[in-house]
Amino acid sequence: MLDKTKDIDPEYISQANEVFIPPSPQPSILRKLSKGLLQIILMVAILAVSVFVMNRMIKSKPAPKAKHAFKTVYTIKTATVKRSAHQPEFISYGQIEAARKVDLRSLVSGEVISVSDKLRAGAKILNGEALVEIDRFNYLGALQEARANLKETQARLLEYKARIVSEKSKFASARDQLLIAEKDLTRAKSLVKKGAMTTQQVEVRTLVYSQRQQALNLSENMVKIEQARLGQQEAAVERLQWRVSQAEKNLQNTVLKAPFTGIVRSSAVEVGKLVSANDVVVTLYEPQNLEAKFTLTDAEFGRLQNDAAGLIGREVKISWSTGGQQQVYKGTIERIGADINSNRGGVEVFARLVNLGSRFDLRPGAFVEITVPDQTFKDTVKLPEQSIYNNQHVYVVEDGKLHKREITIAAYDGEFVLISSGLKSGEKVLTTRIAEVGEGLNVREEGAPAETKADKKNSEKVSKKQGSSP
């Protein structure tokens, strides 16, 4: 047999020996593995003990006492429904005006020689008090001349009357002479028939009668002429009498006097100023004759006009705020404006202030508040405005719960509302504003017990149900 070892490289044999010899185990790695295993076992043991203790504690925990579940109840205020007739009021705003005011004008022209010390804006002037005096020299001379002309004309009038008397006397004498001539002519005609008088003698008497007739007619005409002249003179006397009256009036008008007790609004005159007739000198208004002018909307005007009481004669309350205080006056609507106020879309009315007495504090131009009684709404319910929800319903209280009711609003009265339908007398309406309001909400009236026995029983039932539930 061949020895195979002789052909093998010794280096190869050495490497082969290193491959097949197993390595000896490392003692440090075994220690690390055993230590980690012990830590894991310890952690599991601690966790198991903790779970065991926790379960024991949970099982040994005393059972909690059952609590009563109380329902949410709102404390509220209510109003009892009472149906009756109501007359609401509405507010309007206006301005005070003088019902009686006048621009005093100079009735004559001339130089102003005197002015009253009171003639200042805002001053009080008494009735008949002299305000302005104009130079009266020319007017005094005109009066004297008118009186002289009147006397002259009156003297002529007496003269014409005397002439008429004279002419009437002449007329009477001419009439008597005519009668005598007529009788003489008649006698002469009868004598001619008897042959005691000639025809020539009759003709002479006829001529005399004709002359006497002519004289009578002339005298009668003279009487008429003098009577016509007398009429003309009487007319002249009347004309001159008016001239005298006019001159006296002009002389009187040189002093301008207050026509009534009033307040001076403005003055445009001073001593030495030349004024002409019809110039405005002073403006006055009567403080006891004031009225409030304000505007009613078309709806307000229509309601008041159609109301049984009407608009004219309706009493109002007029308030004026000044100095932090409010002064109240009574007034009565007296008239309606002549035109419709197209700019404001309403009707102007005027209310006269009554029973002002000696009060002169209120002046024209003051801004005032007018409280006007509206028409009367019969069989309505008056409730606070906060009790209305969505302008169409309220909530009534029945057995501690809210119930929704649809209503119809008839009118508004300040902070209140008049309801015409939807409620019955005796019902209690919610007046407290609640954000969470709704059908069936639990409520109790203010001052009522917090919870009744029935409520407690219901609460106990609810708590038992909650305790039995897992």
MIMIGU-651598 format. One record per residue (C-alpha): x, y, z; chain. Coordinates in steps of 0.02 Angstrom, whole numbers. Layout:
# MIMIGU-651598
{x=X; y=Y; z=Z; chain=A} .
...
# end
This chain:
# MIMIGU-651598
{x=0; y=0; z=0; chain=A} .
{x=59; y=173; z=-46; chain=A} .
{x=91; y=296; z=92; chain=A} .
{x=-18; y=445; z=45; chain=A} .
{x=51; y=556; z=179; chain=A} .
{x=212; y=576; z=92; chain=A} .
{x=136; y=683; z=-47; chain=A} .
{x=37; y=801; z=70; chain=A} .
{x=109; y=972; z=107; chain=A} .
{x=146; y=992; z=292; chain=A} .
{x=74; y=1168; z=289; chain=A} .
{x=-90; y=1096; z=228; chain=A} .
{x=-91; y=969; z=367; chain=A} .
{x=-66; y=1109; z=493; chain=A} .
{x=-217; y=1209; z=423; chain=A} .
{x=-322; y=1052; z=426; chain=A} .
{x=-287; y=1024; z=605; chain=A} .
{x=-345; y=1200; z=648; chain=A} .
{x=-512; y=1173; z=560; chain=A} .
{x=-565; y=1015; z=642; chain=A} .
{x=-515; y=1055; z=820; chain=A} .
{x=-674; y=1126; z=909; chain=A} .
{x=-656; y=1292; z=1006; chain=A} .
{x=-674; y=1290; z=1194; chain=A} .
{x=-835; y=1382; z=1265; chain=A} .
{x=-825; y=1564; z=1332; chain=A} .
{x=-877; y=1574; z=1517; chain=A} .
{x=-920; y=1767; z=1512; chain=A} .
{x=-1062; y=1751; z=1384; chain=A} .
{x=-1152; y=1620; z=1488; chain=A} .
{x=-1150; y=1732; z=1638; chain=A} .
{x=-1228; y=1877; z=1541; chain=A} .
{x=-1368; y=1769; z=1473; chain=A} .
{x=-1411; y=1699; z=1644; chain=A} .
{x=-1414; y=1873; z=1720; chain=A} .
{x=-1535; y=1943; z=1587; chain=A} .
{x=-1647; y=1794; z=1609; chain=A} .
{x=-1657; y=1824; z=1796; chain=A} .
{x=-1704; y=2008; z=1768; chain=A} .
{x=-1845; y=1959; z=1652; chain=A} .
{x=-1911; y=1833; z=1775; chain=A} .
{x=-1904; y=1963; z=1915; chain=A} .
{x=-2001; y=2093; z=1811; chain=A} .
{x=-2136; y=1967; z=1768; chain=A} .
{x=-2150; y=1920; z=1951; chain=A} .
{x=-2167; y=2103; z=2005; chain=A} .
{x=-2298; y=2136; z=1871; chain=A} .
{x=-2396; y=1982; z=1922; chain=A} .
{x=-2392; y=2034; z=2104; chain=A} .
{x=-2449; y=2212; z=2057; chain=A} .
{x=-2595; y=2146; z=1956; chain=A} .
{x=-2642; y=2030; z=2098; chain=A} .
{x=-2637; y=2173; z=2226; chain=A} .
{x=-2737; y=2290; z=2112; chain=A} .
{x=-2874; y=2161; z=2087; chain=A} .
{x=-2882; y=2131; z=2273; chain=A} .
{x=-2898; y=2318; z=2305; chain=A} .
{x=-3035; y=2339; z=2174; chain=A} .
{x=-3133; y=2194; z=2246; chain=A} .
{x=-3112; y=2260; z=2423; chain=A} .
{x=-3169; y=2439; z=2374; chain=A} .
{x=-3337; y=2486; z=2457; chain=A} .
{x=-3485; y=2513; z=2339; chain=A} .
{x=-3521; y=2700; z=2304; chain=A} .
{x=-3680; y=2774; z=2372; chain=A} .
{x=-3814; y=2809; z=2242; chain=A} .
{x=-3840; y=2995; z=2205; chain=A} .
{x=-4007; y=3074; z=2163; chain=A} .
{x=-4018; y=3139; z=1985; chain=A} .
{x=-4107; y=3308; z=1987; chain=A} .
{x=-4185; y=3378; z=1830; chain=A} .
{x=-4143; y=3557; z=1770; chain=A} .
{x=-4278; y=3680; z=1827; chain=A} .
{x=-4278; y=3866; z=1780; chain=A} .
{x=-4342; y=3996; z=1902; chain=A} .
{x=-4454; y=4115; z=1806; chain=A} .
{x=-4578; y=4257; z=1819; chain=A} .
{x=-4751; y=4250; z=1742; chain=A} .
{x=-4895; y=4365; z=1700; chain=A} .
{x=-5077; y=4315; z=1717; chain=A} .
{x=-5183; y=4339; z=1562; chain=A} .
{x=-5320; y=4469; z=1584; chain=A} .
{x=-5423; y=4521; z=1434; chain=A} .
{x=-5489; y=4699; z=1432; chain=A} .
{x=-5489; y=4859; z=1330; chain=A} .
{x=-5321; y=4946; z=1314; chain=A} .
{x=-5274; y=5114; z=1241; chain=A} .
{x=-5088; y=5118; z=1202; chain=A} .
{x=-4986; y=5275; z=1178; chain=A} .
{x=-4856; y=5317; z=1048; chain=A} .
{x=-4719; y=5447; z=1049; chain=A} .
{x=-4694; y=5581; z=919; chain=A} .
{x=-4572; y=5727; z=914; chain=A} .
{x=-4606; y=5904; z=860; chain=A} .
{x=-4572; y=6087; z=886; chain=A} .
{x=-4656; y=6227; z=981; chain=A} .
{x=-4727; y=6370; z=877; chain=A} .
{x=-4818; y=6530; z=922; chain=A} .
{x=-5001; y=6517; z=877; chain=A} .
{x=-5017; y=6706; z=885; chain=A} .
{x=-4873; y=6809; z=818; chain=A} .
{x=-4867; y=6977; z=733; chain=A} .
{x=-4747; y=7090; z=640; chain=A} .
{x=-4783; y=7265; z=703; chain=A} .
{x=-4759; y=7387; z=560; chain=A} .
{x=-4747; y=7575; z=563; chain=A} .
{x=-4913; y=7646; z=503; chain=A} .
{x=-4836; y=7817; z=467; chain=A} .
{x=-4668; y=7878; z=408; chain=A} .
{x=-4549; y=7993; z=499; chain=A} .
{x=-4406; y=8005; z=620; chain=A} .
{x=-4405; y=7895; z=776; chain=A} .
{x=-4391; y=8006; z=929; chain=A} .
{x=-4421; y=7878; z=1067; chain=A} .
{x=-4397; y=7690; z=1094; chain=A} .
{x=-4453; y=7588; z=1245; chain=A} .
{x=-4315; y=7520; z=1356; chain=A} .
{x=-4402; y=7350; z=1350; chain=A} .
{x=-4388; y=7338; z=1163; chain=A} .
{x=-4258; y=7198; z=1168; chain=A} .
{x=-4267; y=7018; z=1109; chain=A} .
{x=-4344; y=6908; z=1244; chain=A} .
{x=-4418; y=7051; z=1345; chain=A} .
{x=-4598; y=7045; z=1404; chain=A} .
{x=-4711; y=7185; z=1341; chain=A} .
{x=-4880; y=7224; z=1417; chain=A} .
{x=-5037; y=7254; z=1317; chain=A} .
{x=-5053; y=7437; z=1264; chain=A} .
{x=-4875; y=7482; z=1313; chain=A} .
{x=-4792; y=7614; z=1203; chain=A} .
{x=-4647; y=7541; z=1104; chain=A} .
{x=-4595; y=7671; z=974; chain=A} .
{x=-4638; y=7855; z=950; chain=A} .
{x=-4618; y=7948; z=784; chain=A} .
{x=-4603; y=8136; z=765; chain=A} .
{x=-4782; y=8203; z=762; chain=A} .
{x=-4752; y=8381; z=699; chain=A} .
{x=-4812; y=8353; z=519; chain=A} .
{x=-4959; y=8249; z=576; chain=A} .
{x=-5014; y=8378; z=702; chain=A} .
{x=-5011; y=8512; z=565; chain=A} .
{x=-5109; y=8400; z=447; chain=A} .
{x=-5242; y=8379; z=581; chain=A} .
{x=-5258; y=8565; z=609; chain=A} .
{x=-5274; y=8596; z=421; chain=A} .
{x=-5407; y=8462; z=403; chain=A} .
{x=-5506; y=8534; z=546; chain=A} .
{x=-5497; y=8711; z=469; chain=A} .
{x=-5556; y=8646; z=300; chain=A} .
{x=-5698; y=8558; z=386; chain=A} .
{x=-5754; y=8715; z=476; chain=A} .
{x=-5749; y=8814; z=314; chain=A} .
{x=-5854; y=8685; z=225; chain=A} .
{x=-5976; y=8675; z=369; chain=A} .
{x=-5999; y=8866; z=358; chain=A} .
{x=-6038; y=8852; z=173; chain=A} .
{x=-6160; y=8716; z=214; chain=A} .
{x=-6253; y=8834; z=329; chain=A} .
{x=-6252; y=8964; z=191; chain=A} .
{x=-6331; y=8844; z=67; chain=A} .
{x=-6461; y=8795; z=193; chain=A} .
{x=-6506; y=8979; z=215; chain=A} .
{x=-6519; y=9002; z=27; chain=A} .
{x=-6637; y=8856; z=16; chain=A} .
{x=-6747; y=8935; z=149; chain=A} .
{x=-6748; y=9098; z=51; chain=A} .
{x=-6788; y=9014; z=-113; chain=A} .
{x=-6928; y=8915; z=-34; chain=A} .
{x=-7001; y=9079; z=32; chain=A} .
{x=-6992; y=9154; z=-142; chain=A} .
{x=-7075; y=8998; z=-213; chain=A} .
{x=-7219; y=9014; z=-89; chain=A} .
{x=-7244; y=9198; z=-134; chain=A} .
{x=-7241; y=9159; z=-321; chain=A} .
{x=-7369; y=9023; z=-296; chain=A} .
{x=-7486; y=9143; z=-203; chain=A} .
{x=-7468; y=9275; z=-339; chain=A} .
{x=-7507; y=9142; z=-469; chain=A} .
{x=-7668; y=9098; z=-379; chain=A} .
{x=-7719; y=9281; z=-373; chain=A} .
{x=-7684; y=9301; z=-559; chain=A} .
{x=-7781; y=9143; z=-596; chain=A} .
{x=-7934; y=9205; z=-501; chain=A} .
{x=-7925; y=9376; z=-585; chain=A} .
{x=-7917; y=9293; z=-758; chain=A} .
{x=-8065; y=9182; z=-719; chain=A} .
{x=-8170; y=9332; z=-661; chain=A} .
{x=-8121; y=9433; z=-814; chain=A} .
{x=-8178; y=9293; z=-930; chain=A} .
{x=-8347; y=9287; z=-847; chain=A} .
{x=-8367; y=9476; z=-861; chain=A} .
{x=-8327; y=9471; z=-1047; chain=A} .
{x=-8473; y=9356; z=-1074; chain=A} .
{x=-8586; y=9483; z=-987; chain=A} .
{x=-8512; y=9626; z=-1088; chain=A} .
{x=-8442; y=9712; z=-933; chain=A} .
{x=-8259; y=9692; z=-987; chain=A} .
{x=-8172; y=9703; z=-1151; chain=A} .
{x=-8070; y=9566; z=-1233; chain=A} .
{x=-7913; y=9670; z=-1220; chain=A} .
{x=-7929; y=9676; z=-1032; chain=A} .
{x=-7944; y=9486; z=-1029; chain=A} .
{x=-7786; y=9468; z=-1133; chain=A} .
{x=-7690; y=9580; z=-1010; chain=A} .
{x=-7745; y=9470; z=-866; chain=A} .
{x=-7695; y=9315; z=-965; chain=A} .
{x=-7520; y=9387; z=-990; chain=A} .
{x=-7506; y=9424; z=-804; chain=A} .
{x=-7557; y=9245; z=-763; chain=A} .
{x=-7425; y=9178; z=-883; chain=A} .
{x=-7290; y=9286; z=-804; chain=A} .
{x=-7340; y=9230; z=-631; chain=A} .
{x=-7332; y=9047; z=-689; chain=A} .
{x=-7158; y=9073; z=-759; chain=A} .
{x=-7099; y=9155; z=-597; chain=A} .
{x=-7165; y=9008; z=-498; chain=A} .
{x=-7073; y=8883; z=-607; chain=A} .
{x=-6912; y=8983; z=-593; chain=A} .
{x=-6926; y=8990; z=-405; chain=A} .
{x=-6956; y=8803; z=-397; chain=A} .
{x=-6801; y=8771; z=-502; chain=A} .
{x=-6696; y=8882; z=-391; chain=A} .
{x=-6750; y=8783; z=-239; chain=A} .
{x=-6694; y=8622; z=-324; chain=A} .
{x=-6528; y=8699; z=-375; chain=A} .
{x=-6493; y=8757; z=-199; chain=A} .
{x=-6540; y=8587; z=-131; chain=A} .
{x=-6416; y=8504; z=-251; chain=A} .
{x=-6280; y=8625; z=-196; chain=A} .
{x=-6325; y=8586; z=-17; chain=A} .
{x=-6302; y=8400; z=-53; chain=A} .
{x=-6132; y=8432; z=-131; chain=A} .
{x=-6081; y=8533; z=20; chain=A} .
{x=-6140; y=8397; z=138; chain=A} .
{x=-6033; y=8272; z=42; chain=A} .
{x=-5885; y=8390; z=57; chain=A} .
{x=-5915; y=8400; z=244; chain=A} .
{x=-5916; y=8211; z=258; chain=A} .
{x=-5756; y=8199; z=156; chain=A} .
{x=-5671; y=8328; z=265; chain=A} .
{x=-5734; y=8242; z=421; chain=A} .
{x=-5647; y=8084; z=360; chain=A} .
{x=-5490; y=8187; z=326; chain=A} .
{x=-5496; y=8249; z=504; chain=A} .
{x=-5519; y=8070; z=567; chain=A} .
{x=-5375; y=8013; z=457; chain=A} .
{x=-5264; y=8152; z=522; chain=A} .
{x=-5311; y=8106; z=701; chain=A} .
{x=-5273; y=7923; z=665; chain=A} .
{x=-5105; y=7966; z=588; chain=A} .
{x=-5064; y=8072; z=737; chain=A} .
{x=-5114; y=7928; z=851; chain=A} .
{x=-5010; y=7806; z=747; chain=A} .
{x=-4852; y=7905; z=781; chain=A} .
{x=-4849; y=7803; z=943; chain=A} .
{x=-4835; y=7615; z=911; chain=A} .
{x=-4914; y=7513; z=1051; chain=A} .
{x=-4915; y=7327; z=1092; chain=A} .
{x=-5079; y=7246; z=1035; chain=A} .
{x=-5066; y=7111; z=1169; chain=A} .
{x=-4954; y=7053; z=1310; chain=A} .
{x=-4811; y=6965; z=1225; chain=A} .
{x=-4627; y=6927; z=1208; chain=A} .
{x=-4514; y=7027; z=1093; chain=A} .
{x=-4440; y=6912; z=961; chain=A} .
{x=-4343; y=7046; z=866; chain=A} .
{x=-4327; y=7235; z=851; chain=A} .
{x=-4259; y=7339; z=707; chain=A} .
{x=-4276; y=7519; z=766; chain=A} .
{x=-4172; y=7648; z=859; chain=A} .
{x=-4192; y=7832; z=903; chain=A} .
{x=-4154; y=7944; z=754; chain=A} .
{x=-4193; y=7812; z=624; chain=A} .
{x=-4305; y=7862; z=479; chain=A} .
{x=-4443; y=7737; z=451; chain=A} .
{x=-4569; y=7723; z=311; chain=A} .
{x=-4747; y=7667; z=320; chain=A} .
{x=-4759; y=7475; z=321; chain=A} .
{x=-4581; y=7450; z=385; chain=A} .
{x=-4568; y=7306; z=511; chain=A} .
{x=-4519; y=7381; z=677; chain=A} .
{x=-4551; y=7245; z=807; chain=A} .
{x=-4598; y=7060; z=804; chain=A} .
{x=-4700; y=6994; z=950; chain=A} .
{x=-4779; y=6828; z=998; chain=A} .
{x=-4904; y=6785; z=1133; chain=A} .
{x=-4822; y=6666; z=1261; chain=A} .
{x=-4989; y=6599; z=1322; chain=A} .
{x=-5041; y=6549; z=1147; chain=A} .
{x=-4919; y=6414; z=1096; chain=A} .
{x=-4942; y=6254; z=996; chain=A} .
{x=-4839; y=6099; z=958; chain=A} .
{x=-4817; y=6052; z=776; chain=A} .
{x=-4776; y=5869; z=743; chain=A} .
{x=-4798; y=5738; z=608; chain=A} .
{x=-4904; y=5580; z=615; chain=A} .
{x=-4862; y=5434; z=502; chain=A} .
{x=-4994; y=5379; z=379; chain=A} .
{x=-5034; y=5227; z=487; chain=A} .
{x=-5051; y=5330; z=647; chain=A} .
{x=-5156; y=5462; z=560; chain=A} .
{x=-5270; y=5330; z=487; chain=A} .
{x=-5297; y=5243; z=654; chain=A} .
{x=-5338; y=5405; z=746; chain=A} .
{x=-5453; y=5466; z=608; chain=A} .
{x=-5550; y=5303; z=607; chain=A} .
{x=-5560; y=5293; z=797; chain=A} .
{x=-5728; y=5336; z=876; chain=A} .
{x=-5648; y=5479; z=973; chain=A} .
{x=-5576; y=5554; z=813; chain=A} .
{x=-5416; y=5655; z=794; chain=A} .
{x=-5474; y=5834; z=826; chain=A} .
{x=-5497; y=5867; z=1012; chain=A} .
{x=-5386; y=5721; z=1066; chain=A} .
{x=-5285; y=5765; z=1221; chain=A} .
{x=-5097; y=5742; z=1216; chain=A} .
{x=-4951; y=5760; z=1336; chain=A} .
{x=-4808; y=5876; z=1286; chain=A} .
{x=-4639; y=5854; z=1372; chain=A} .
{x=-4493; y=5975; z=1365; chain=A} .
{x=-4324; y=5921; z=1436; chain=A} .
{x=-4215; y=6062; z=1499; chain=A} .
{x=-4081; y=6074; z=1630; chain=A} .
{x=-4092; y=5888; z=1666; chain=A} .
{x=-4275; y=5905; z=1711; chain=A} .
{x=-4432; y=5867; z=1613; chain=A} .
{x=-4575; y=5990; z=1610; chain=A} .
{x=-4744; y=5920; z=1558; chain=A} .
{x=-4885; y=6020; z=1479; chain=A} .
{x=-5060; y=5972; z=1427; chain=A} .
{x=-5117; y=5997; z=1248; chain=A} .
{x=-5262; y=5968; z=1131; chain=A} .
{x=-5252; y=5930; z=945; chain=A} .
{x=-5343; y=6073; z=860; chain=A} .
{x=-5306; y=6063; z=675; chain=A} .
{x=-5223; y=5968; z=535; chain=A} .
{x=-5093; y=6042; z=419; chain=A} .
{x=-5150; y=6110; z=252; chain=A} .
{x=-5034; y=5997; z=152; chain=A} .
{x=-4966; y=5821; z=164; chain=A} .
{x=-4781; y=5820; z=211; chain=A} .
{x=-4710; y=5726; z=63; chain=A} .
{x=-4531; y=5736; z=129; chain=A} .
{x=-4572; y=5648; z=292; chain=A} .
{x=-4713; y=5543; z=225; chain=A} .
{x=-4841; y=5595; z=354; chain=A} .
{x=-4972; y=5722; z=405; chain=A} .
{x=-4933; y=5878; z=506; chain=A} .
{x=-5047; y=5913; z=654; chain=A} .
{x=-5052; y=6054; z=780; chain=A} .
{x=-5088; y=6033; z=966; chain=A} .
{x=-5124; y=6190; z=1067; chain=A} .
{x=-5049; y=6198; z=1242; chain=A} .
{x=-5183; y=6230; z=1374; chain=A} .
{x=-5181; y=6301; z=1550; chain=A} .
{x=-5013; y=6386; z=1533; chain=A} .
{x=-5066; y=6519; z=1657; chain=A} .
{x=-4924; y=6638; z=1697; chain=A} .
{x=-4788; y=6518; z=1639; chain=A} .
{x=-4672; y=6599; z=1511; chain=A} .
{x=-4530; y=6473; z=1516; chain=A} .
{x=-4575; y=6377; z=1359; chain=A} .
{x=-4526; y=6468; z=1200; chain=A} .
{x=-4553; y=6441; z=1013; chain=A} .
{x=-4423; y=6328; z=933; chain=A} .
{x=-4411; y=6210; z=1081; chain=A} .
{x=-4394; y=6026; z=1033; chain=A} .
{x=-4528; y=5928; z=1125; chain=A} .
{x=-4592; y=5750; z=1145; chain=A} .
{x=-4777; y=5722; z=1115; chain=A} .
{x=-4865; y=5573; z=1192; chain=A} .
{x=-5022; y=5534; z=1091; chain=A} .
{x=-5157; y=5412; z=1149; chain=A} .
{x=-5186; y=5283; z=1013; chain=A} .
{x=-5352; y=5204; z=968; chain=A} .
{x=-5435; y=5089; z=1095; chain=A} .
{x=-5407; y=4902; z=1067; chain=A} .
{x=-5547; y=4801; z=1145; chain=A} .
{x=-5530; y=4625; z=1216; chain=A} .
{x=-5340; y=4621; z=1212; chain=A} .
{x=-5202; y=4558; z=1328; chain=A} .
{x=-5060; y=4671; z=1382; chain=A} .
{x=-4892; y=4583; z=1406; chain=A} .
{x=-4709; y=4638; z=1419; chain=A} .
{x=-4622; y=4639; z=1252; chain=A} .
{x=-4487; y=4517; z=1314; chain=A} .
{x=-4619; y=4381; z=1331; chain=A} .
{x=-4638; y=4374; z=1140; chain=A} .
{x=-4530; y=4254; z=1040; chain=A} .
{x=-4504; y=4275; z=852; chain=A} .
{x=-4646; y=4402; z=849; chain=A} .
{x=-4774; y=4263; z=839; chain=A} .
{x=-4782; y=4154; z=995; chain=A} .
{x=-4768; y=4150; z=1185; chain=A} .
{x=-4747; y=4012; z=1315; chain=A} .
{x=-4877; y=3973; z=1448; chain=A} .
{x=-4841; y=3877; z=1608; chain=A} .
{x=-4941; y=3719; z=1643; chain=A} .
{x=-4893; y=3592; z=1778; chain=A} .
{x=-4717; y=3660; z=1789; chain=A} .
{x=-4683; y=3649; z=1603; chain=A} .
{x=-4683; y=3772; z=1459; chain=A} .
{x=-4804; y=3756; z=1315; chain=A} .
{x=-4793; y=3856; z=1154; chain=A} .
{x=-4940; y=3964; z=1098; chain=A} .
{x=-4961; y=4054; z=933; chain=A} .
{x=-5025; y=4233; z=954; chain=A} .
{x=-5081; y=4384; z=853; chain=A} .
{x=-5007; y=4554; z=897; chain=A} .
{x=-5131; y=4699; z=885; chain=A} .
{x=-5018; y=4844; z=934; chain=A} .
{x=-4865; y=4898; z=1033; chain=A} .
{x=-4874; y=5008; z=1188; chain=A} .
{x=-4698; y=5063; z=1232; chain=A} .
{x=-4615; y=4911; z=1313; chain=A} .
{x=-4778; y=4814; z=1309; chain=A} .
{x=-4873; y=4719; z=1174; chain=A} .
{x=-5060; y=4705; z=1149; chain=A} .
{x=-5114; y=4530; z=1096; chain=A} .
{x=-5283; y=4503; z=1015; chain=A} .
{x=-5290; y=4312; z=1001; chain=A} .
{x=-5203; y=4153; z=1056; chain=A} .
{x=-5221; y=4165; z=1245; chain=A} .
{x=-5358; y=4128; z=1372; chain=A} .
{x=-5398; y=4224; z=1529; chain=A} .
{x=-5311; y=4157; z=1683; chain=A} .
{x=-5165; y=4077; z=1592; chain=A} .
{x=-4990; y=4116; z=1653; chain=A} .
{x=-4869; y=4177; z=1522; chain=A} .
{x=-4680; y=4168; z=1536; chain=A} .
{x=-4604; y=4342; z=1552; chain=A} .
{x=-4425; y=4293; z=1594; chain=A} .
{x=-4313; y=4286; z=1442; chain=A} .
{x=-4233; y=4112; z=1427; chain=A} .
{x=-4107; y=4072; z=1291; chain=A} .
{x=-4143; y=3884; z=1299; chain=A} .
{x=-4331; y=3906; z=1294; chain=A} .
{x=-4429; y=3766; z=1216; chain=A} .
{x=-4581; y=3654; z=1226; chain=A} .
{x=-4587; y=3553; z=1389; chain=A} .
{x=-4448; y=3648; z=1478; chain=A} .
{x=-4457; y=3624; z=1669; chain=A} .
{x=-4490; y=3787; z=1761; chain=A} .
{x=-4550; y=3851; z=1928; chain=A} .
{x=-4617; y=4022; z=1972; chain=A} .
{x=-4512; y=4137; z=2077; chain=A} .
{x=-4552; y=4108; z=2262; chain=A} .
{x=-4621; y=3933; z=2234; chain=A} .
{x=-4542; y=3778; z=2324; chain=A} .
{x=-4382; y=3717; z=2240; chain=A} .
{x=-4446; y=3536; z=2217; chain=A} .
{x=-4611; y=3452; z=2258; chain=A} .
{x=-4633; y=3276; z=2330; chain=A} .
{x=-4681; y=3211; z=2160; chain=A} .
{x=-4519; y=3281; z=2090; chain=A} .
{x=-4421; y=3191; z=2227; chain=A} .
{x=-4503; y=3024; z=2190; chain=A} .
{x=-4465; y=3045; z=2006; chain=A} .
{x=-4285; y=3087; z=2050; chain=A} .
{x=-4270; y=2929; z=2158; chain=A} .
{x=-4337; y=2822; z=2016; chain=A} .
{x=-4210; y=2897; z=1899; chain=A} .
{x=-4068; y=2865; z=2024; chain=A} .
{x=-4120; y=2683; z=2047; chain=A} .
{x=-4117; y=2657; z=1860; chain=A} .
{x=-3944; y=2734; z=1850; chain=A} .
{x=-3881; y=2623; z=1995; chain=A} .
{x=-3945; y=2462; z=1916; chain=A} .
{x=-3867; y=2501; z=1748; chain=A} .
{x=-3691; y=2421; z=1718; chain=A} .
# end
